[in-house]
Amino acid sequence: MEQESCIYFYKTLKIYKKFVDSSDRLSISVLPNEYSKELQYLGTASGRDEDKIAKSNLTVKEYEDVPYFEEGRLIPMP
């Protein structure tokens, strides 16, 4: 049986490490180039200071209690 896989690297000092470590599953949304402005914002704004997901105007959906961006092209789900 063929299995899909994805390798995800992140800095352990970032705040989202606690979210990754606290869950058995996660989603990775790959957004088309037309969302480069939103990605720039998400990469520079602090989620501690504001609700940057809401401010990004991206659509958050859930699949089996795992959030993802509806605008994403590729959404791997473990």
Backbone as CSV, one residue per row, in Angstrom:
resi,resn,N_x,N_y,N_z,CA_x,CA_y,CA_z,C_x,C_y,C_z
1,MET,0.837,-1.180,0.000,0.000,0.000,0.000,0.886,1.249,0.000
2,GLU,0.603,2.170,-0.878,1.373,3.407,-0.981,0.861,4.417,0.042
3,GLN,1.791,5.066,0.740,1.417,6.078,1.716,1.985,7.417,1.293
4,GLU,1.215,8.463,1.490,1.704,9.804,1.237,2.473,10.289,2.461
5,SER,3.465,11.127,2.231,4.214,11.666,3.357,4.636,13.098,3.059
6,CYS,4.974,13.785,4.108,5.407,15.173,4.004,6.415,15.414,5.121
7,ILE,7.476,16.114,4.816,8.464,16.485,5.828,8.279,17.965,6.119
8,TYR,8.137,18.286,7.378,7.839,19.642,7.815,8.911,20.069,8.806
9,PHE,9.633,21.129,8.484,10.665,21.667,9.372,10.162,22.962,9.985
10,TYR,10.425,23.164,11.258,10.064,24.417,11.904,11.079,24.717,12.991
11,LYS,11.176,25.994,13.327,12.088,26.410,14.387,11.459,26.081,15.735
12,THR,12.203,25.431,16.588,11.648,24.996,17.875,11.366,26.166,18.818
13,LEU,11.894,27.331,18.546,11.649,28.473,19.421,10.373,29.223,19.066
14,LYS,9.767,28.909,17.953,8.543,29.601,17.536,7.355,29.175,18.393
15,ILE,6.385,30.067,18.526,5.219,29.793,19.364,4.377,28.633,18.861
16,TYR,4.373,28.386,17.549,3.526,27.312,17.020,4.049,25.924,17.345
17,LYS,5.247,25.837,17.866,5.777,24.527,18.268,4.850,23.858,19.288
18,LYS,4.279,24.647,20.182,3.381,24.067,21.184,2.138,23.460,20.532
19,PHE,1.671,24.038,19.430,0.512,23.487,18.729,0.870,22.177,18.024
20,VAL,2.034,22.144,17.409,2.484,20.936,16.718,2.698,19.803,17.717
21,ASP,3.329,20.108,18.827,3.630,19.085,19.828,2.390,18.584,20.570
22,SER,1.340,19.395,20.632,0.166,19.017,21.417,-0.866,18.209,20.629
23,SER,-0.603,17.958,19.361,-1.569,17.256,18.535,-0.922,16.091,17.797
24,ASP,-1.722,15.070,17.511,-1.231,13.935,16.733,-1.322,14.201,15.236
25,ARG,-2.083,15.225,14.850,-2.320,15.495,13.431,-2.205,16.982,13.148
26,LEU,-1.905,17.311,11.907,-1.869,18.700,11.478,-2.149,18.748,9.985
27,SER,-2.436,19.934,9.490,-2.626,20.115,8.053,-1.591,21.108,7.559
28,ILE,-1.253,20.994,6.300,-0.342,21.940,5.661,-1.035,22.411,4.392
29,SER,-1.343,23.694,4.330,-2.018,24.252,3.166,-0.996,24.967,2.290
30,VAL,-0.902,24.558,1.049,-0.009,25.201,0.083,-0.869,26.157,-0.742
31,LEU,-0.614,27.440,-0.584,-1.456,28.439,-1.235,-0.884,28.870,-2.587
32,PRO,-1.762,29.127,-3.565,-1.312,29.611,-4.872,-0.634,30.982,-4.748
33,ASN,0.139,31.351,-5.745,0.876,32.619,-5.733,-0.010,33.836,-5.541
34,GLU,-1.266,33.738,-5.920,-2.172,34.884,-5.773,-2.380,35.270,-4.306
35,TYR,-1.977,34.420,-3.389,-2.104,34.699,-1.957,-0.773,35.112,-1.333
36,SER,0.150,35.601,-2.133,1.474,35.967,-1.608,1.393,37.099,-0.583
37,LYS,0.478,38.027,-0.758,0.323,39.125,0.201,-0.130,38.581,1.564
38,GLU,-1.068,37.646,1.541,-1.549,37.040,2.777,-0.447,36.222,3.460
39,LEU,0.324,35.489,2.664,1.425,34.704,3.228,2.494,35.600,3.840
40,GLN,2.784,36.710,3.175,3.751,37.680,3.709,3.272,38.183,5.069
41,TYR,2.006,38.522,5.146,1.440,38.992,6.410,1.518,37.915,7.492
42,LEU,1.086,36.692,7.164,1.106,35.607,8.155,2.513,35.305,8.637
43,GLY,3.504,35.473,7.752,4.888,35.200,8.119,5.552,36.285,8.942
44,THR,4.963,37.481,8.981,5.595,38.582,9.700,4.812,39.060,10.920
45,ALA,3.501,38.869,10.934,2.682,39.313,12.065,2.763,38.291,13.198
46,SER,2.600,38.782,14.400,2.623,37.905,15.566,1.206,37.511,15.946
47,GLY,0.976,36.219,16.084,-0.321,35.735,16.544,-0.563,36.020,18.012
48,ARG,0.459,36.419,18.722,0.308,36.768,20.137,-0.346,38.138,20.289
49,ASP,-0.126,39.002,19.295,-0.601,40.382,19.384,-1.971,40.605,18.753
50,GLU,-2.378,39.714,17.852,-3.644,39.886,17.152,-4.089,38.552,16.568
51,ASP,-5.317,38.498,16.113,-5.837,37.296,15.452,-5.450,37.400,13.977
52,LYS,-4.230,36.983,13.664,-3.732,37.157,12.302,-4.433,36.264,11.297
53,ILE,-4.982,35.159,11.720,-5.733,34.299,10.802,-6.986,35.034,10.338
54,ALA,-7.734,35.615,11.261,-8.940,36.362,10.907,-8.602,37.558,10.028
55,LYS,-7.513,38.228,10.336,-7.118,39.419,9.583,-6.587,39.076,8.189
56,SER,-6.176,37.848,7.972,-5.623,37.447,6.673,-6.694,37.280,5.604
57,ASN,-7.952,37.179,6.015,-9.085,36.964,5.103,-9.037,35.609,4.397
58,LEU,-8.276,34.667,4.912,-8.296,33.306,4.385,-9.431,32.545,5.068
59,THR,-9.955,31.535,4.410,-11.086,30.780,4.927,-10.607,29.525,5.645
60,VAL,-10.867,29.465,6.931,-10.476,28.300,7.718,-11.625,27.288,7.709
61,LYS,-11.303,26.073,7.340,-12.251,24.957,7.360,-11.669,23.889,8.268
62,GLU,-12.444,22.860,8.563,-11.954,21.743,9.368,-12.306,20.430,8.709
63,TYR,-11.400,19.495,8.836,-11.624,18.123,8.401,-11.274,17.231,9.574
64,GLU,-12.249,16.556,10.114,-12.050,15.706,11.293,-11.319,16.453,12.405
65,ASP,-11.792,17.647,12.706,-11.262,18.521,13.764,-9.861,19.060,13.500
66,VAL,-9.392,18.992,12.262,-8.085,19.550,11.911,-8.319,20.756,11.003
67,PRO,-7.907,21.957,11.425,-8.132,23.139,10.599,-7.184,23.197,9.396
68,TYR,-7.666,23.807,8.324,-6.857,24.042,7.123,-7.431,25.244,6.389
69,PHE,-6.668,25.788,5.449,-7.139,26.907,4.638,-7.811,26.375,3.382
70,GLU,-9.053,26.777,3.174,-9.815,26.333,2.009,-9.131,26.738,0.699
71,GLU,-8.419,27.831,0.704,-7.760,28.336,-0.496,-6.542,27.496,-0.901
72,GLY,-6.111,26.600,-0.037,-4.920,25.786,-0.300,-5.108,24.831,-1.450
73,ARG,-4.051,24.634,-2.242,-4.067,23.698,-3.362,-3.869,22.265,-2.903
74,LEU,-2.967,22.077,-1.981,-2.606,20.744,-1.514,-2.759,20.731,-0.009
75,ILE,-3.589,19.843,0.482,-3.839,19.786,1.901,-3.628,18.362,2.384
76,PRO,-2.394,17.995,2.743,-2.153,16.641,3.244,-2.804,16.444,4.609
77,MET,-3.435,15.328,4.785,-4.043,15.012,6.068,-3.545,13.637,6.498
78,PRO,-2.845,13.573,7.626,-2.376,12.262,8.104,-3.502,11.408,8.634
